[in-house]
Amino acid sequence: MIAGEPRRYDHVAFDLDGTLVDSRADLAAATNHVLRSFALPQIPPRLVFALVGEGARRLVERALGPARADAVDEGVRRFLVFYGEHLLDATVLYPGIHEALEALRAAGATLSVLSNKPEGLSRTILAGLGVSAYFRAVIGGDTLPTRKPDPAGLEQLRRLTETPLARMLLVGDSPVDVATAANAGAAFCGVGWGLDPERLRSARPACLVESPDELVSFALGDQTPRGGRASSSS
């Protein structure tokens, strides 16, 4: 970014799973733990990834199936207990994310996290991966009465920093994130490295980047993107 050039966005809010962190292995392990505990067949990890995005309850509901609706409450309890003990077994930052956070912070952007994962678990992951200090605020799926795609969480983050709506950007990897930004009237940028890139593309986000470098370039309004060009899906 040229010295003195204004940022395109002042506040960048990030989804967590599939955007900042690759948590696929740990989510799949917790899901299959629940299935085993009910003496049910395990499912391949790649199928678990397609169930993620709307919080632990929806994940467990989908994994158990409609015929086992009466087991969901206990299934969620078992999932959260197991996942809380194993959420950093294999979870890592995606390559280039740490550098992207550093670049955005150095440019003066405010950073936050908006996830449907419970807030406590989200904070544990961020702390365990050494990136908590980058974020002004973290809102999880249990922080407010509603969760994504309801826009309340994004609006609370915006109010917290008194950011004009036009200067707010949500970054995510799922149709839920696309809908959240649209419901809030905020800009959205999708990331092509997430849990289910094809499902994201099916939501036709206005912006889609393929690397953290491209994301930084888009957010800061650089004339020459660091890792390529942000692309439109339309």
Buried (B, 14 or more C-beta within 10 A) or exposed (E): BEEEEEBBBBBBBBBBBBBBBBBBBBBBBBBBBBBEBEEBEBBEBEEBBEBBBBBBBBBBBBBBEEEBEEBBEBBBEBBBEBBEEBBBEBBEBBEBBBBBBEBBBEBEBBBBBBBBBBBBBBBBBBEEBEBBEBBEBBBBBBBBEEBBBBBBBBBBBBEBBEBEEEBBBBBBBBBBBBBBBBBBEBBBBBBBBBBBBEBBBEBEBBBBBBBBBBBBBBBBBBEEBBBEEBBEEE
